[in-house]
Amino acid sequence: MIQATNDFIKYFGSIRRRTLNYIRVIPPNQLNWSPKEGEFTCADIIWHIIEAEKMFVRVATEGLWKYEEHDSGDEQSLEALIAQLEATHIEAMDKLERFPDQDLNEPRYGPKGEGRPVKAWRWLMAMSEHEIHHRSQLAVYLSLMGVQ
């Protein structure tokens, strides 16, 4: 259970640092690679992490669900994607810094206001697990590309 927002921010910062370690070694010419047709490319995974962080923080702090799709055809460099990831992370963590610790136990509902309520802190933990999942996906991609 998360009891202090600042503790979570430090914890999630360590998760993000490890994710960035994998992202930074993606060969720029492999950014749009995926193991097979129709699966996320490396760029898609990065965009997904960007949008998911915004979504999970919004759910935890405001109880609002909004996932912004990205355009798979949006050609950006690895450096531009990393810059976007870092900028989004700073904004999200700034928003969490202003989130009162006592509100971590406030109920948040599913995307359509359905289902059993889940405490805000659990959505932040879901964000962590989500990022770790996609970091592992990138690790597999890098292995399949022959990147050590």
GULO-6878 format. One record per residue (C-alpha): residue number from 1; residue in one letter; chain; x, y, z. Coordinates in nm, 3 decimals, m for minus. Each point is the difference from the previous one (the first is absolute). Layout:
residues N
PT num residuo cadena       x       y       z
PT NUM       a      A       X       Y       Z
...
This chain:
residues 148
PT num residuo cadena       x       y       z
PT   1       m      A   0.000   0.000   0.000
PT   2       i      A   0.127   0.344  m0.091
PT   3       q      A  m0.037   0.241   0.290
PT   4       a      A   0.206   0.296  m0.123
PT   5       t      A  m0.009   0.141  m0.350
PT   6       n      A   0.363   0.111   0.015
PT   7       d      A   0.109  m0.354   0.086
PT   8       f      A  m0.184  m0.125  m0.307
PT   9       i      A   0.161   0.269  m0.216
PT  10       k      A   0.346  m0.120   0.107
PT  11       y      A  m0.098  m0.364  m0.058
PT  12       f      A  m0.145   0.069  m0.344
PT  13       g      A   0.305   0.207  m0.089
PT  14       s      A   0.213  m0.311   0.043
PT  15       i      A  m0.235  m0.195  m0.226
PT  16       r      A   0.019   0.271  m0.265
PT  17       r      A   0.381   0.013   0.015
PT  18       r      A   0.016  m0.373  m0.073
PT  19       t      A  m0.252   0.036  m0.283
PT  20       l      A   0.209   0.278  m0.153
PT  21       n      A   0.308  m0.225   0.014
PT  22       y      A  m0.176  m0.235  m0.243
PT  23       i      A  m0.146   0.273  m0.218
PT  24       r      A   0.336   0.172  m0.045
PT  25       v      A   0.157  m0.311  m0.155
PT  26       i      A  m0.267  m0.047  m0.267
PT  27       p      A   0.184   0.033  m0.332
PT  28       p      A  m0.147   0.310  m0.167
PT  29       n      A  m0.050  m0.192  m0.324
PT  30       q      A  m0.207  m0.261   0.192
PT  31       l      A  m0.239   0.244   0.165
PT  32       n      A  m0.286  m0.113  m0.222
PT  33       w      A   0.083  m0.370   0.030
PT  34       s      A  m0.238  m0.255   0.147
PT  35       p      A   0.028  m0.378   0.022
PT  36       k      A  m0.288  m0.045  m0.243
PT  37       e      A  m0.256   0.198  m0.193
PT  38       g      A  m0.268   0.163   0.214
PT  39       e      A   0.194   0.002   0.326
PT  40       f      A   0.127   0.311   0.175
PT  41       t      A   0.324   0.137  m0.139
PT  42       c      A   0.267   0.130   0.236
PT  43       a      A  m0.129   0.353  m0.068
PT  44       d      A  m0.358  m0.114   0.071
PT  45       i      A   0.109  m0.138   0.337
PT  46       i      A   0.167   0.329   0.091
PT  47       w      A  m0.311   0.196  m0.101
PT  48       h      A  m0.216  m0.242   0.195
PT  49       i      A   0.212   0.051   0.314
PT  50       i      A  m0.030   0.378  m0.048
PT  51       e      A  m0.378  m0.005  m0.032
PT  52       a      A  m0.051  m0.259   0.273
PT  53       e      A   0.196   0.207   0.253
PT  54       k      A  m0.223   0.301  m0.072
PT  55       m      A  m0.310  m0.219   0.025
PT  56       f      A   0.091  m0.174   0.327
PT  57       v      A   0.102   0.323   0.173
PT  58       r      A  m0.324   0.166  m0.115
PT  59       v      A  m0.203  m0.295   0.130
PT  60       a      A   0.176   0.008   0.338
PT  61       t      A  m0.013   0.376   0.047
PT  62       e      A  m0.331   0.090  m0.167
PT  63       g      A  m0.188  m0.324  m0.051
PT  64       l      A  m0.014   0.074  m0.375
PT  65       w      A   0.077  m0.254  m0.269
PT  66       k      A   0.147   0.125  m0.327
PT  67       y      A   0.245  m0.193  m0.213
PT  68       e      A   0.121   0.199  m0.298
PT  69       e      A   0.078  m0.218  m0.298
PT  70       h      A   0.311   0.071  m0.201
PT  71       d      A   0.045  m0.024  m0.374
PT  72       s      A   0.208  m0.306  m0.084
PT  73       g      A   0.112   0.178  m0.316
PT  74       d      A   0.140   0.286   0.205
PT  75       e      A   0.369  m0.024  m0.088
PT  76       q      A   0.212   0.145   0.279
PT  77       s      A   0.361  m0.050   0.090
PT  78       l      A   0.103  m0.195   0.306
PT  79       e      A   0.130   0.323   0.152
PT  80       a      A  m0.336   0.173  m0.056
PT  81       l      A  m0.188  m0.291   0.158
PT  82       i      A   0.232  m0.001   0.302
PT  83       a      A  m0.047   0.376   0.036
PT  84       q      A  m0.379  m0.045  m0.009
PT  85       l      A   0.018  m0.285   0.252
PT  86       e      A   0.212   0.208   0.236
PT  87       a      A  m0.220   0.311  m0.036
PT  88       t      A  m0.316  m0.199   0.065
PT  89       h      A   0.161  m0.164   0.302
PT  90       i      A   0.096   0.337   0.150
PT  91       e      A  m0.357   0.130  m0.048
PT  92       a      A  m0.151  m0.315   0.150
PT  93       m      A   0.229   0.002   0.303
PT  94       d      A  m0.065   0.373   0.053
PT  95       k      A  m0.371  m0.079   0.005
PT  96       l      A   0.058  m0.281   0.252
PT  97       e      A   0.210   0.229   0.222
PT  98       r      A  m0.310   0.215   0.045
PT  99       f      A  m0.219  m0.303   0.076
PT 100       p      A  m0.073  m0.022   0.374
PT 101       d      A   0.108  m0.320   0.172
PT 102       q      A  m0.343  m0.050   0.156
PT 103       d      A  m0.157  m0.010  m0.347
PT 104       l      A   0.196  m0.315  m0.084
PT 105       n      A  m0.280  m0.191   0.172
PT 106       e      A  m0.278   0.165  m0.199
PT 107       p      A  m0.206  m0.234  m0.218
PT 108       r      A   0.041   0.005  m0.377
PT 109       y      A  m0.229  m0.186  m0.235
PT 110       g      A   0.067  m0.175  m0.329
PT 111       p      A   0.006   0.174  m0.337
PT 112       k      A  m0.377   0.034  m0.029
PT 113       g      A  m0.067   0.056   0.368
PT 114       e      A  m0.079  m0.368   0.030
PT 115       g      A   0.108  m0.275   0.232
PT 116       r      A   0.128   0.006   0.351
PT 117       p      A   0.197   0.304   0.105
PT 118       v      A   0.376  m0.033   0.026
PT 119       k      A   0.207   0.230   0.220
PT 120       a      A   0.209   0.259  m0.180
PT 121       w      A   0.328  m0.149   0.127
PT 122       r      A  m0.083  m0.330  m0.170
PT 123       w      A  m0.026   0.175  m0.337
PT 124       l      A   0.350   0.139   0.056
PT 125       m      A   0.126  m0.351   0.071
PT 126       a      A  m0.176  m0.117  m0.317
PT 127       m      A   0.195   0.269  m0.187
PT 128       s      A   0.322  m0.146   0.139
PT 129       e      A  m0.091  m0.355  m0.100
PT 130       h      A  m0.112   0.121  m0.342
PT 131       e      A   0.334   0.170  m0.066
PT 132       i      A   0.199  m0.300   0.121
PT 133       h      A  m0.204  m0.221  m0.236
PT 134       h      A   0.082   0.219  m0.300
PT 135       r      A   0.363   0.037   0.103
PT 136       s      A   0.019  m0.381  m0.006
PT 137       q      A  m0.162   0.004  m0.342
PT 138       l      A   0.273   0.236  m0.122
PT 139       a      A   0.264  m0.228   0.154
PT 140       v      A  m0.135  m0.291  m0.205
PT 141       y      A  m0.007   0.216  m0.315
PT 142       l      A   0.361   0.106   0.057
PT 143       s      A   0.101  m0.363   0.049
PT 144       l      A  m0.174  m0.101  m0.324
PT 145       m      A   0.186   0.283  m0.176
PT 146       g      A   0.330  m0.132   0.136
PT 147       v      A   0.062   0.299   0.227
PT 148       q      A   0.184  m0.104   0.315
